[in-house]
């Protein structure tokens, strides 16, 4: 007798950028779900900022702490180091800080051991942790993307730290999968829609409002990775379910709980 998996046959829409979907797809399929990837974002290096980036990474000895706000930031920063032959050892004198576990794992590729990480994976909590761990005269290098919220920079600066804000990648809206996305929504075929950032919410709603398809979302369950993303969704009039820990693994667990509860009601 075939085993019925917890998300058996449930269609899960993934809106995050193409370069980030493989692991998410795998985890959904492992529990029987049908992962539908319609990336609404494109992540690219920030070419217009390259001179600033080059100048900064040639002066890494000036900084006491390096902070990454996303795994993407690590990936693109590493590409710049490799391109200009900057050894990873040039980072070793700095305290390494990260907004979450995924980012910390990615930082291992730079031979960095993270010593500052918040219990709750949001910028506000990271800022609090850094204030506890660092001396007031510390110089901090923050690596981020163009759509990253400025709250970390603002709070660290307000505390009196010298902060260098270095944008190494940009996130852009992509229309390449729009027609495919719309066809799934129009046919009411989606059980779950997942959002892993505020920018994925904004891009999704931009598409839906253009085609007046909001009414088709009434039976869909939204899963948001964390409170910032969830708040953005609420601004559009929808409520998302959020895991206790802000990871894609825990998003899948939440979907399983929702599916099991619905089965129990029937």
GUMAR-243846 format. One record per residue: residue number from 0; residue in one letter; x, y, z of N, C-alpha, C in turn. Coordinates in steps of 0.02 Angstrom, whole numbers. Layout:
N
PT    nr   rest      n.x      n.y      n.z     ca.x     ca.y     ca.z      c.x      c.y      c.z
PT   NUM      A        X        Y        Z        X        Y        Z        X        Y        Z
...
// end
This chain:
266
PT    nr   rest      n.x      n.y      n.z     ca.x     ca.y     ca.z      c.x      c.y      c.z
PT     0      X       42      -60        0        0        0        0       44       63        0
PT     1      X       30      109      -45       71      169      -50       61      214       11
PT     2      X      115      243       34      112      289       91       85      356       67
PT     3      X       38      384      104       11      450       89       55      501      126
PT     4      X       88      544       89      131      594      118       90      655      141
PT     5      X      115      693      190       74      746      220       51      801      174
PT     6      X       89      816      121       67      867       73       47      836        6
PT     7      X       27      773        8       12      736      -53      -34      775     -100
PT     8      X       -7      791     -159      -47      824     -211      -61      898     -201
PT     9      X      -39      926     -144      -51      998     -132       -4     1039     -176
PT    10      X      -32     1089     -209        8     1131     -254       33     1193     -216
PT    11      X       98     1200     -216      131     1254     -178      166     1301     -226
PT    12      X      145     1364     -226      176     1414     -269      237     1445     -234
PT    13      X      294     1445     -268      355     1476     -242      369     1538     -284
PT    14      X      374     1595     -250      381     1658     -287      452     1686     -284
PT    15      X      496     1653     -247      563     1682     -237      605     1675     -301
PT    16      X      662     1709     -301      704     1712     -361      728     1642     -382
PT    17      X      739     1634     -447      756     1570     -477      816     1537     -445
PT    18      X      867     1578     -428      929     1551     -400      920     1522     -331
PT    19      X      863     1533     -299      853     1513     -230      802     1457     -220
PT    20      X      775     1430     -274      716     1386     -266      731     1312     -257
PT    21      X      790     1289     -276      802     1216     -279      789     1181     -212
PT    22      X      817     1208     -159      809     1176      -94      736     1177      -72
PT    23      X      701     1232      -85      631     1238      -66      589     1186     -104
PT    24      X      601     1180     -169      566     1130     -210      576     1060     -182
PT    25      X      638     1045     -166      655      978     -141      617      963      -76
PT    26      X      615     1011      -31      583      999       33      507      990       26
PT    27      X      478     1026      -21      406     1019      -34      391      950      -65
PT    28      X      432      931     -113      421      867     -147      433      807     -102
PT    29      X      478      814      -54      493      760       -7      432      741       35
PT    30      X      386      788       45      326      775       85      264      770       41
PT    31      X      275      759      -24      219      744      -70      189      804     -105
PT    32      X      213      864      -91      185      923     -122      207      932     -194
PT    33      X      170      971     -232      187      988     -301      213     1060     -300
PT    34      X      278     1068     -308      308     1134     -306      303     1168     -374
PT    35      X      276     1228     -375      268     1267     -436      309     1330     -429
PT    36      X      363     1334     -465      408     1392     -459      391     1443     -513
PT    37      X      370     1502     -491      358     1558     -537      396     1618     -510
PT    38      X      462     1620     -519      502     1674     -490      481     1742     -516
PT    39      X      467     1787     -468      446     1854     -486      503     1904     -475
PT    40      X      560     1879     -453      617     1922     -439      678     1896     -475
PT    41      X      721     1941     -493      786     1925     -523      840     1958     -480
PT    42      X      890     1919     -461      943     1945     -419     1007     1951     -460
PT    43      X     1036     2011     -461     1094     2025     -503     1147     2063     -462
PT    44      X     1208     2060     -485     1260     2100     -454     1245     2174     -465
PT    45      X     1268     2215     -420     1253     2287     -423     1309     2322     -460
PT    46      X     1305     2319     -525     1361     2341     -568     1376     2415     -560
PT    47      X     1325     2456     -550     1336     2528     -545     1373     2547     -481
PT    48      X     1378     2500     -434     1412     2514     -370     1480     2481     -366
PT    49      X     1505     2454     -422     1565     2413     -419     1628     2452     -398
PT    50      X     1633     2515     -416     1693     2553     -396     1694     2562     -320
PT    51      X     1636     2576     -292     1631     2582     -219     1647     2516     -185
PT    52      X     1621     2461     -213     1633     2395     -186     1708     2379     -187
PT    53      X     1740     2393     -243     1812     2379     -251     1853     2419     -201
PT    54      X     1838     2482     -193     1874     2524     -146     1867     2498      -75
PT    55      X     1806     2477      -59     1793     2454       10     1829     2389       25
PT    56      X     1826     2340      -20     1857     2276       -4     1933     2278       -9
PT    57      X     1959     2332      -35     2032     2342      -32     2054     2376       32
PT    58      X     2005     2392       75     2020     2425      139     1988     2387      197
PT    59      X     1984     2322      192     1949     2282      242     1982     2286      311
PT    60      X     2047     2301      312     2082     2305      376     2055     2362      420
PT    61      X     2017     2408      391     1991     2465      428     1931     2448      472
PT    62      X     1900     2389      459     1838     2372      493     1848     2321      549
PT    63      X     1806     2328      601     1809     2283      659     1757     2228      654
PT    64      X     1706     2239      615     1651     2191      611     1622     2190      541
PT    65      X     1604     2130      517     1570     2123      453     1503     2090      464
PT    66      X     1452     2118      432     1384     2094      442     1353     2076      375
PT    67      X     1321     2018      371     1284     1998      311     1210     1992      330
PT    68      X     1167     2024      291     1095     2023      305     1058     1970      265
PT    69      X     1094     1934      221     1062     1881      181     1115     1835      152
PT    70      X     1094     1775      134     1140     1728      101     1161     1755       32
PT    71      X     1116     1791       -1     1133     1822      -65     1191     1870      -58
PT    72      X     1191     1908       -4     1245     1956        8     1312     1920       12
PT    73      X     1313     1863       45     1375     1823       50     1397     1800      -19
PT    74      X     1350     1774      -57     1366     1748     -124     1397     1801     -169
PT    75      X     1366     1860     -171     1392     1912     -216     1456     1944     -189
PT    76      X     1461     1951     -124     1522     1978      -94     1581     1931     -109
PT    77      X     1568     1866     -104     1620     1816     -119     1643     1821     -191
PT    78      X     1596     1833     -237     1613     1839     -308     1660     1899     -319
PT    79      X     1647     1953     -284     1690     2012     -290     1760     1999     -261
PT    80      X     1762     1966     -204     1828     1949     -175     1868     1906     -224
PT    81      X     1834     1856     -252     1868     1810     -299     1891     1847     -362
PT    82      X     1848     1892     -387     1864     1927     -449     1928     1970     -441
PT    83      X     1933     2001     -382     1990     2046     -372     2045     2015     -329
PT    84      X     2042     1949     -322     2095     1911     -288     2109     1935     -217
PT    85      X     2054     1950     -181     2061     1968     -110     2055     1904      -69
PT    86      X     2105     1885      -31     2101     1823        7     2050     1826       63
PT    87      X     2018     1771       78     1968     1769      132     2001     1783      199
PT    88      X     2065     1773      203     2101     1787      265     2098     1861      283
PT    89      X     2083     1903      234     2077     1975      248     2016     1991      291
PT    90      X     1972     1942      301     1912     1952      341     1920     1927      413
PT    91      X     1973     1889      425     1977     1851      486     1985     1893      550
PT    92      X     2008     1954      544     2017     1996      604     1950     2026      628
PT    93      X     1898     2020      587     1834     2052      603     1787     2005      641
PT    94      X     1747     2034      685     1691     1999      715     1640     1987      659
PT    95      X     1614     1927      653     1567     1910      599     1496     1906      628
PT    96      X     1450     1943      597     1380     1944      619     1334     1925      562
PT    97      X     1278     1894      580     1232     1868      529     1161     1876      554
PT    98      X     1115     1885      507     1045     1893      525     1010     1826      539
PT    99      X     1039     1770      515     1006     1706      525     1049     1646      507
PT   100      X     1021     1586      518     1060     1524      510     1083     1512      438
PT   101      X     1038     1524      390     1056     1512      320     1114     1556      299
PT   102      X     1111     1618      320     1165     1665      303     1230     1644      337
PT   103      X     1225     1622      399     1284     1600      436     1317     1540      401
PT   104      X     1275     1494      378     1301     1435      343     1338     1456      280
PT   105      X     1311     1503      244     1342     1528      182     1408     1562      198
PT   106      X     1413     1595      255     1474     1631      274     1533     1584      287
PT   107      X     1518     1521      299     1572     1472      307     1615     1467      244
PT   108      X     1585     1483      186     1622     1481      123     1675     1536      120
PT   109      X     1670     1585      165     1720     1637      170     1767     1624      229
PT   110      X     1762     1563      257     1801     1543      316     1785     1587      376
PT   111      X     1723     1611      379     1702     1653      435     1661     1611      485
PT   112      X     1675     1621      548     1636     1591      601     1594     1646      633
PT   113      X     1530     1638      630     1484     1690      654     1482     1689      731
PT   114      X     1493     1746      761     1491     1751      834     1433     1795      858
PT   115      X     1400     1830      811     1343     1871      829     1285     1852      784
PT   116      X     1233     1823      814     1173     1803      777     1113     1810      823
PT   117      X     1058     1841      801     1001     1850      846      960     1786      852
PT   118      X      923     1781      907      879     1724      916      819     1728      869
PT   119      X      798     1789      855      744     1801      807      775     1832      745
PT   120      X      764     1801      686      802     1819      627      774     1881      592
PT   121      X      779     1938      625      759     2002      595      812     2055      612
PT   122      X      815     2107      572      868     2157      578      868     2192      646
PT   123      X      808     2206      673      803     2240      737      838     2201      792
PT   124      X      827     2135      793      857     2093      844      933     2086      834
PT   125      X      954     2086      771     1026     2084      758     1060     2147      783
PT   126      X     1028     2204      772     1056     2268      796     1065     2267      872
PT   127      X     1014     2241      908     1017     2236      981     1076     2193     1003
PT   128      X     1085     2137      969     1139     2090      986     1207     2122      974
PT   129      X     1213     2159      920     1277     2190      903     1295     2245      954
PT   130      X     1245     2281      978     1257     2333     1028     1285     2302     1092
PT   131      X     1263     2240     1107     1287     2205     1167     1359     2182     1158
PT   132      X     1377     2161     1097     1440     2126     1086     1498     2171     1066
PT   133      X     1484     2229     1037     1537     2270     1008     1552     2333     1048
PT   134      X     1614     2355     1045     1633     2418     1077     1602     2476     1038
PT   135      X     1590     2531     1073     1555     2587     1045     1592     2618      985
PT   136      X     1658     2614      985     1697     2644      930     1711     2596      872
PT   137      X     1675     2540      871     1685     2489      819     1665     2516      750
PT   138      X     1702     2495      700     1686     2511      631     1654     2449      599
PT   139      X     1595     2457      572     1555     2400      548     1544     2405      474
PT   140      X     1555     2349      440     1541     2344      368     1479     2301      359
PT   141      X     1426     2330      332     1363     2295      322     1355     2279      247
PT   142      X     1349     2215      232     1342     2192      163     1268     2175      151
PT   143      X     1238     2206      101     1166     2195       90     1146     2206       18
PT   144      X     1080     2196        4     1052     2207      -62     1015     2273      -64
PT   145      X      997     2294     -124      966     2360     -132      897     2367     -100
PT   146      X      862     2311      -89      796     2314      -59      796     2297       15
PT   147      X      854     2284       42      859     2269      114      836     2330      154
PT   148      X      797     2318      206      772     2373      247      830     2411      280
PT   149      X      825     2477      285      881     2516      312      884     2516      388
PT   150      X      839     2479      421      833     2483      494      898     2464      529
PT   151      X      934     2414      505      996     2393      537     1047     2449      534
PT   152      X     1055     2480      476     1102     2536      467     1083     2592      514
PT   153      X     1019     2609      517      996     2664      557     1008     2653      632
PT   154      X      992     2592      655      999     2579      727     1072     2577      748
PT   155      X     1115     2548      706     1186     2545      723     1217     2615      722
PT   156      X     1197     2655      674     1223     2724      669     1200     2765      729
PT   157      X     1135     2758      747     1108     2795      804     1144     2776      869
PT   158      X     1169     2715      872     1204     2693      933     1274     2722      937
PT   159      X     1298     2750      883     1364     2781      883     1418     2744      846
PT   160      X     1401     2687      816     1450     2650      776     1463     2687      711
PT   161      X     1523     2677      684     1536     2698      615     1513     2640      570
PT   162      X     1468     2654      524     1439     2602      483     1451     2616      409
PT   163      X     1481     2568      374     1488     2572      301     1434     2528      271
PT   164      X     1389     2558      234     1333     2523      202     1355     2504      131
PT   165      X     1364     2438      119     1389     2416       54     1337     2372       19
PT   166      X     1307     2399      -33     1257     2361      -72     1294     2323     -128
PT   167      X     1289     2256     -126     1327     2216     -174     1283     2179     -225
PT   168      X     1216     2182     -215     1172     2151     -265     1106     2188     -267
PT   169      X     1070     2179     -321     1005     2211     -328      951     2160     -345
PT   170      X      893     2172     -318      835     2129     -330      786     2167     -374
PT   171      X      768     2137     -431      726     2170     -480      663     2128     -494
PT   172      X      608     2162     -509      547     2127     -528      558     2094     -597
PT   173      X      534     2032     -603      541     1996     -666      472     1976     -692
PT   174      X      461     1987     -757      396     1970     -788      398     1904     -826
PT   175      X      455     1869     -823      464     1810     -866      414     1754     -851
PT   176      X      390     1749     -788      344     1695     -770      273     1720     -757
PT   177      X      260     1782     -774      195     1812     -758      136     1774     -788
PT   178      X      139     1757     -851       82     1723     -884       70     1654     -853
PT   179      X      123     1619     -837      116     1553     -805       84     1559     -736
PT   180      X      107     1608     -698       79     1621     -632        5     1636     -637
PT   181      X      -14     1680     -683      -83     1700     -690     -128     1642     -708
PT   182      X     -103     1596     -750     -144     1540     -771     -161     1494     -712
PT   183      X     -113     1484     -667     -126     1443     -607     -178     1478     -562
PT   184      X     -171     1543     -553     -217     1580     -510     -288     1580     -540
PT   185      X     -293     1592     -605     -358     1595     -638     -396     1529     -634
PT   186      X     -358     1474     -635     -390     1407     -632     -400     1383     -560
PT   187      X     -383     1426     -511     -392     1409     -440     -358     1343     -422
PT   188      X     -297     1334     -446     -262     1271     -437     -212     1271     -379
PT   189      X     -203     1328     -347     -151     1334     -296     -180     1324     -226
PT   190      X     -145     1283     -185     -165     1273     -115     -128     1320      -68
PT   191      X      -63     1329      -82      -21     1372      -40       19     1419      -84
PT   192      X       26     1481      -60       72     1529      -92      123     1549      -39
PT   193      X      186     1542      -56      239     1556       -7      275     1622      -24
PT   194      X      289     1659       28      327     1721       20      387     1720       67
PT   195      X      446     1731       40      507     1729       80      538     1798       91
PT   196      X      504     1850       68      527     1918       79      471     1966       62
PT   197      X      477     2027       86      428     2078       70      427     2093       -5
PT   198      X      484     2089      -36      488     2104     -108      450     2052     -150
PT   199      X      448     1989     -126      408     1939     -163      333     1954     -157
PT   200      X      313     1979      -99      242     1999      -89      225     2056     -136
PT   201      X      267     2107     -137      254     2166     -179      249     2147     -253
PT   202      X      295     2105     -276      295     2085     -346      234     2044     -363
PT   203      X      214     1998     -319      156     1957     -330       93     2000     -334
PT   204      X       84     2045     -287       25     2087     -286       23     2134     -346
PT   205      X       80     2156     -368       84     2199     -428       53     2163     -488
PT   206      X       70     2099     -495       44     2059     -550      -32     2047     -542
PT   207      X      -52     2029     -482     -123     2012     -470     -170     2072     -478
PT   208      X     -149     2129     -453     -191     2189     -458     -199     2212     -530
PT   209      X     -146     2202     -570     -150     2222     -640     -203     2182     -678
PT   210      X     -214     2120     -656     -262     2076     -691     -327     2065     -653
PT   211      X     -336     2102     -597     -398     2097     -558     -414     2025     -538
PT   212      X     -363     1991     -512     -372     1920     -493     -373     1909     -417
PT   213      X     -379     1963     -379     -376     1958     -306     -431     1911     -280
PT   214      X     -489     1910     -312     -545     1868     -290     -527     1793     -292
PT   215      X     -479     1776     -334     -459     1706     -341     -415     1682     -283
PT   216      X     -399     1725     -237     -354     1706     -183     -390     1686     -118
PT   217      X     -456     1686     -120     -495     1674      -58     -482     1606      -27
PT   218      X     -470     1555      -68     -461     1487      -41     -387     1468      -34
PT   219      X     -343     1515      -49     -271     1502      -45     -246     1515       25
PT   220      X     -200     1475       49     -167     1488      113      -99     1518      100
PT   221      X      -87     1576      130      -23     1610      122       25     1589      179
PT   222      X       87     1574      160      138     1557      210      194     1608      204
PT   223      X      207     1645      257      259     1697      257      317     1675      301
PT   224      X      378     1690      279      437     1666      314      447     1699      382
PT   225      X      424     1762      389      436     1797      452      391     1857      460
PT   226      X      399     1894      514      352     1949      530      354     2007      482
PT   227      X      413     2023      454      417     2080      408      378     2064      345
PT   228      X      388     2003      319      351     1981      259      277     1977      273
PT   229      X      259     1951      331      189     1945      351      155     2013      356
PT   230      X      190     2062      383      162     2130      389      151     2161      320
PT   231      X      197     2148      274      189     2174      206      127     2144      173
PT   232      X      116     2079      183       57     2047      156       -7     2077      186
PT   233      X       -5     2092      251      -63     2121      284      -80     2189      255
PT   234      X      -30     2225      232      -43     2291      202      -85     2285      139
PT   235      X      -84     2226      108     -125     2214       48     -193     2183       67
PT   236      X     -206     2174      132     -271     2149      153     -275     2074      162
PT   237      X     -218     2040      163     -217     1967      171     -177     1948      233
PT   238      X     -196     1891      262     -161     1865      321     -122     1803      303
PT   239      X      -60     1801      322      -18     1742      310       -2     1706      374
PT   240      X       11     1641      368       32     1602      426      108     1601      427
PT   241      X      136     1606      486      208     1614      494      236     1561      540
PT   242      X      293     1531      523      323     1481      568      357     1515      628
PT   243      X      369     1476      681      403     1503      740      475     1520      725
PT   244      X      507     1480      682      575     1493      662      574     1512      587
PT   245      X      610     1564      568      601     1594      502      646     1561      450
PT   246      X      628     1499      433      666     1461      382      617     1427      335
PT   247      X      642     1406      276      598     1371      230      578     1302      256
PT   248      X      623     1271      296      605     1206      326      543     1214      370
PT   249      X      541     1267      408      484     1278      453      422     1302      416
PT   250      X      432     1333      359      374     1350      316      340     1287      293
PT   251      X      379     1237      274      351     1173      252      314     1139      310
PT   252      X      342     1143      370      308     1113      428      240     1146      440
PT   253      X      238     1212      432      174     1247      440      123     1224      389
PT   254      X      145     1215      326      100     1191      274       72     1122      292
PT   255      X      114     1080      318       92     1013      339       39     1018      394
PT   256      X       51     1062      442        2     1071      496      -65     1095      470
PT   257      X      -63     1142      423     -125     1169      394     -161     1114      356
PT   258      X     -124     1076      316     -154     1022      276     -186      969      322
PT   259      X     -151      951      375     -177      900      421     -239      924      457
PT   260      X     -240      989      476     -298     1017      510     -359     1018      463
PT   261      X     -348     1034      400     -403     1036      352     -431      965      340
PT   262      X     -385      917      338     -407      847      329     -449      825      388
PT   263      X     -428      848      449     -465      829      509     -534      859      512
PT   264      X     -542      918      483     -608      952      483     -657      918      437
PT   265      X     -632      891      381     -676      863      330     -712      800      353
// end
